[in-house]
Amino acid sequence: MSELCFPVAAPKPQPPVALPDPYPRVRITQADPACACSLLTALAGRDGEMTTIYEYLYQHWMLTSVYEELAYTLIRMVHVEIVHLQLLGGLIVQLGGNPRCMYPTRKGFRPWTGSMVDYARSVREVLEFDIRHEQATLEAYEHHANIVQDSCASTLLLRLAQDERLHKRLLETYLSRLEHD
């Protein structure tokens, strides 16, 4: 039976999982309920923060005994994604929306569920999926930044996209190492 523990210290020096720049403060001057509704997909949709958080937690649990360095990076990324979730929920509220753990569809709202999580277990599959997932997320943030009417909201969404881009590059580094080992 394996020992259950949470690493207190990094296995070795770790690269950053978020940019050093602070997240911009957002003070929305005009409500935009349509944009707020659209952002629910980034909160609770298939490529949303809720899914990412659980996915990375699951991967951390499953990979700790196989690839400790990657597992530790994933749990650190979870902390960043939780900050994203908090900022995104706050933005939705300021835009006049309700940050329910649901996302809009043509037939109404659907709740977030664990079935949205990719439960891949091989290191290669995890990395390949996570890279695609980070790309989709950063593109979604950039798309929303281009359509939102408020410049403060746009700035925040672009800052979130920068973290996702950093995550993608970090995951690509792990995949490259895997391919060269």
C-alpha positions, 0 to 999 in steps of 0.5 A: 500500500502506498503512503498518502502524503502531501508534499511539503516541499517541491521535489526540486526547484520548480518553474513558475505556474503563473505570471509574476504580474498581479491580476488587474483589479476590475471595477465594471462600470456598466452591466453586461448580462449577455457577456456574463452569461457567455462567461459561464462556459469559462466557469463551468463548461467542458473547458472551464475552470471547474473542469480544469481544477478537478482534472488536475487534482485527479491527474495529481492523485493518479500520477504522484507515484509515477511522475512526482515532478509533473504531479507536483506541478499539476497541484500548483497549477490547481491553485492558479486555476482556483484563483482564476475561478474566483476572479471569473466568478467575481467578474460574472457578478460585476457584469450582472450575472449569476456565477452558478456552476452551470453553463448555457446551451441551446436548450437552457442551462446545464450543470457542471458534472464530473463527466466533463473531466478527462480521466486519462491515466497515462502520462502521455495522454494526460499531457496531450489532453491538457495541452489541447485543453489549455489552448482551448481555454486561452482562446476562449479567454481571448475571444471573450476579451475581444467581445466584452464591452468593458476594458477592465474586464477585457484586461482581466480576461487577457491576463487569465489567458496569459497564465493559460499560455504559460501552463500550455508551454510548461506542459509542452516541456514535460511532453518534450522531455517524455518524448526524449527519455 
